[in-house]
Amino acid sequence: MNTTSTHDERMAKMSFATVYPLYITKVEKKGRTKEELHQVIEWLTGFNNKKLQELIKDKVSFESFFKQAIINPNAHLITGMICGYRIEEIENPLTKQVRYLDKLVDELAKGRKMEKILRG
């Protein structure tokens, strides 16, 4: 299932600061912690807690968020379905990166072991 250009544009413009509290709520409801969420985000993007808080405060878009990120070289190992899309089939690089993050958060919330979430 390929994304549409409208879908890709909407993802690019979405504010990370808007989605971040939803990530926290999702993982905490399932007994995981904010610190574990930060560990997952840092693994994918290279952002430490200080940088992450700065990006949230600045209300950066996902486009800006991922432009500043250093994507983990093992991110390509993140596969499967998320939000109705098969990650490995998404062609738009930014949309794929957003879905990588969504998938990692989903795995964290589902109780997957951290060493499995942080591939490689």
C-alpha positions in Angstrom: 0.0 0.0 0.0 1.6 3.2 -1.1 0.9 6.6 0.6 -0.5 9.5 -1.4 1.3 12.8 -1.8 -1.4 14.4 0.3 -0.8 11.9 3.1 3.0 12.5 2.8 2.5 16.2 3.0 0.3 16.0 6.0 2.9 13.8 7.8 5.6 16.3 7.0 3.7 19.2 8.4 2.5 17.5 11.6 4.1 18.8 14.7 6.2 16.3 16.7 5.2 18.2 19.9 1.6 17.3 19.2 2.2 13.6 18.7 4.8 13.2 21.5 2.2 13.3 24.4 0.2 10.6 22.6 3.3 8.4 22.5 3.8 8.9 26.2 0.2 8.1 27.0 0.3 5.0 24.8 3.4 3.5 26.4 2.5 4.5 30.0 -1.0 2.9 29.7 0.8 -0.3 28.9 3.2 -0.1 31.9 6.2 1.2 30.0 8.0 4.4 30.9 8.8 7.8 29.4 12.5 6.9 29.8 12.0 3.8 27.7 10.2 5.9 25.1 13.2 8.3 25.0 15.6 5.3 24.7 13.7 4.2 21.6 13.6 7.7 20.1 17.3 8.1 20.7 18.1 4.8 19.1 16.2 5.8 16.0 17.1 9.5 15.7 20.3 10.0 17.8 18.5 12.7 19.9 19.4 12.8 23.5 16.9 14.0 26.1 18.1 17.6 26.0 17.8 17.8 22.2 14.4 16.1 22.3 13.0 18.6 24.8 14.4 21.4 22.6 12.6 20.1 19.5 9.4 19.7 21.5 9.7 23.3 22.8 10.3 24.6 19.3 7.2 22.7 18.0 9.1 21.4 15.0 7.4 19.6 12.2 8.1 15.9 11.5 9.9 17.1 8.4 12.3 19.3 10.5 12.5 16.6 13.2 13.8 14.0 10.8 16.0 16.4 8.8 17.9 16.9 12.1 18.0 13.2 13.0 20.8 10.8 12.4 18.8 7.7 11.5 20.1 4.5 13.0 21.8 2.4 10.3 19.7 -0.6 11.4 16.4 1.3 11.0 15.8 -0.7 7.8 15.3 -3.7 10.0 12.0 -2.2 11.2 9.3 -4.0 9.1 5.7 -5.0 9.4 2.4 -3.2 9.4 1.6 0.1 11.1 -1.5 2.2 10.6 -2.5 0.1 7.7 0.8 0.4 5.8 3.5 -2.1 5.3 6.6 -0.1 6.3 9.0 -1.7 3.8 6.7 -0.7 1.0 6.5 3.0 1.8 8.4 4.9 -0.8 8.5 8.4 0.7 11.5 8.6 3.0 10.0 11.0 5.5 6.8 9.0 5.8 8.8 5.8 6.2 10.8 7.4 9.1 7.6 8.6 10.8 6.2 5.1 10.5 9.5 3.6 11.8 9.0 5.7 15.0 5.3 4.7 15.2 6.2 1.0 14.9 8.9 1.3 17.6 6.4 3.0 20.0 3.8 0.4 19.2 6.3 -2.4 19.9 7.2 -0.7 23.2 3.6 -0.4 24.2 2.9 -4.1 23.3 5.6 -5.1 25.8 8.2 -6.3 23.4 11.7 -6.6 25.0 13.9 -3.6 24.5 16.7 -5.6 23.0 14.3 -6.8 20.2 12.9 -3.2 19.7 16.5 -1.8 19.3 17.4 -4.0 16.4 21.0 -5.0 16.0 
